[in-house]
Amino acid sequence: MSIVNSYNLIIDTERNLSQDSRGDNVFLPLGQTPITCGSNEYIRLTLQEFSMYRSWNNVNSTNNVFRVADSSSVQTTAITVGNYLEPRKMLNDGFLPPLETALETLVGGGRTVSFVLNNPGSGDTVMSSTNVASITATYSSAHGYTTVLPSLRCYVADGKSYQLLGAKRIVDPADTTSSSWTAALGDTTGASTTTKITFTLFYPAQIATETHVFMRVNEQNTNIATSSMSSFKQDTQKTEMTSTKILAIIPIDSEYVRYVAGTEMVYFTNVLSKQIAQLQIKITDANGEQFPMTDPDQNRLGNRFFIAIIRVDIVSLGSNPNASPNNPNLKETTAPRFSTGPSTQIGHLQSAGLNGPQSGYLGSGFYDYSGKRIS
């Protein structure tokens, strides 16, 4: 293989976009200058550079919904949208206020609920605490719960709140028996069982759920990925590999998403078509969804845009006209004992070729020195 032509696409999605384009989902018209390759060539796209401002809240509509239930009803609520410096801040300011409202609605009777955040403790940081949340709820009068205590339900179908809270995710949306936390009567000492309940999560809380930005293109290509990269808010509980339109996975670093290629072909894909007349580039989260916006016009009139350089290579496969990106090795070379050439040795097996009869190598059986087949 050899590169016969190479050039860069330099892209800025802030301004001068078509009516159907947005800063995070752009259609690049290439009709006047299409990317085209010959019959024995293919198109390779390689990301060289990418820069984007992280213009979404870490706690947002994709990861803040949770439910609280008892034996009589279910309350659906959400962690307050925003950006939090520490897990304690997210739990104390974002999670406990809506939890308070939900628990008060469940218990009824005009009773109020107050909280003590046992862990993370005051002054704890990510480095000094396990960040596995422990919360004691104190009711203004006897809550009336005995054996069935309020449960937290973090459904995968509702988003990724289980990651933020350190809760167990619930895969089946119809599951009404599982709980995402453990609940016990009384405080951490076991006292005041009639007015207090202690809720304990399972895993360390965190302040964000997305670690990467995904760049996807509309062209069919040779890349493959786990099916989780294209399924939003569901867990099939099956491991599958599928074709994908993901070109690159770029780490989120603080306020910016930044990537500069350090070596050749880190993020690349081989396009299956011979021509690209319109290239769509879409920026998504891990599940293929748009990052939430703070305003409907954020990706048209606001700060949701990116700058990128994509290298275009026209790659020649060599002299074999039957080769393709999917099967570039039709003219395969094999070990001598499976040679596809004429045999001159007794006991030398003639192969049908790695790709079967369609490869054109149809020899089979054993041959003597004169080339006569031994039946």
Disulfide bonds with the S-S distance in Angstrom:
none
